[in-house]
Amino acid sequence: MIKKFKDKPPIGGHKDPAYSAMIASVDESVGRIVKTLDKLGLTDNTLVIFSSDNGGVGGYQRAGLSKEGITDNAAA
């Protein structure tokens, strides 16, 4: 999935194709869940809540990598 985003221009400061691929993967997964709810006739009585507390994709410098970005929330 990373290949899909590798040659795309940055948008709003986001320029990491791996991060874009992760977001797209989550979007596809949520879509599959909603589609299954539709097939089972449960959509009207189901509330889907998506929550994340993982923060940004930081920690590159700590791991010895030279990768910085707007989602990097690692200590400087």
C-alpha positions as CSV (number, residue, x, y, z in Angstrom):
1,M,0.0,0.0,0.0
2,I,3.0,2.3,0.6
3,K,3.7,2.3,-3.2
4,K,0.3,3.9,-3.8
5,F,1.4,7.0,-1.9
6,K,5.2,7.1,-2.7
7,D,5.0,9.5,-5.6
8,K,2.1,11.6,-4.4
9,P,2.9,15.3,-3.5
10,P,2.7,16.3,0.2
11,I,-0.6,17.7,1.4
12,G,-0.8,19.9,4.5
13,G,2.7,19.0,5.6
14,H,2.1,15.3,5.5
15,K,4.8,13.7,3.3
16,D,5.3,10.2,4.7
17,P,3.9,7.5,2.4
18,A,4.0,4.9,5.2
19,Y,1.8,7.1,7.4
20,S,-0.6,7.6,4.5
21,A,-0.7,3.9,3.9
22,M,-1.6,3.3,7.6
23,I,-4.4,5.8,7.4
24,A,-5.7,4.2,4.2
25,S,-5.6,0.8,5.7
26,V,-7.6,1.9,8.7
27,D,-10.1,3.5,6.4
28,E,-10.5,0.3,4.4
29,S,-10.9,-1.7,7.6
30,V,-13.6,0.5,9.0
31,G,-15.3,0.3,5.6
32,R,-15.4,-3.5,5.9
33,I,-16.9,-3.3,9.3
34,V,-19.6,-1.0,8.2
35,K,-20.3,-3.1,5.1
36,T,-20.7,-6.2,7.4
37,L,-23.1,-4.3,9.7
38,D,-25.1,-3.4,6.6
39,K,-25.3,-7.0,5.4
40,L,-26.4,-8.1,8.9
41,G,-29.1,-5.4,9.0
42,L,-27.4,-3.9,12.1
43,T,-26.4,-0.5,10.8
44,D,-29.5,1.4,12.1
45,N,-29.0,0.1,15.7
46,T,-25.2,0.3,15.9
47,L,-22.9,3.1,16.8
48,V,-19.3,2.8,15.5
49,I,-16.8,4.7,17.6
50,F,-13.2,5.0,16.4
51,S,-10.7,6.1,19.0
52,S,-6.9,6.2,19.0
53,D,-4.4,7.2,21.7
54,N,-1.3,6.1,20.0
55,G,-0.1,9.6,19.1
56,G,2.0,10.5,16.2
57,V,4.6,8.3,14.4
58,G,7.5,9.7,16.4
59,G,10.5,8.2,18.0
60,Y,12.7,8.1,14.8
61,Q,15.6,9.9,16.4
62,R,15.5,7.8,19.5
63,A,15.7,4.7,17.2
64,G,18.7,6.2,15.4
65,L,16.7,7.1,12.2
66,S,16.8,10.6,10.7
67,K,13.1,11.0,9.9
68,E,11.1,13.9,11.2
69,G,7.6,15.0,10.4
70,I,4.6,16.9,11.7
71,T,3.3,13.8,13.5
72,D,6.5,13.2,15.4
73,N,5.7,13.6,19.0
74,A,9.0,12.1,20.4
75,A,11.1,14.0,22.8
76,A,13.7,16.2,21.1
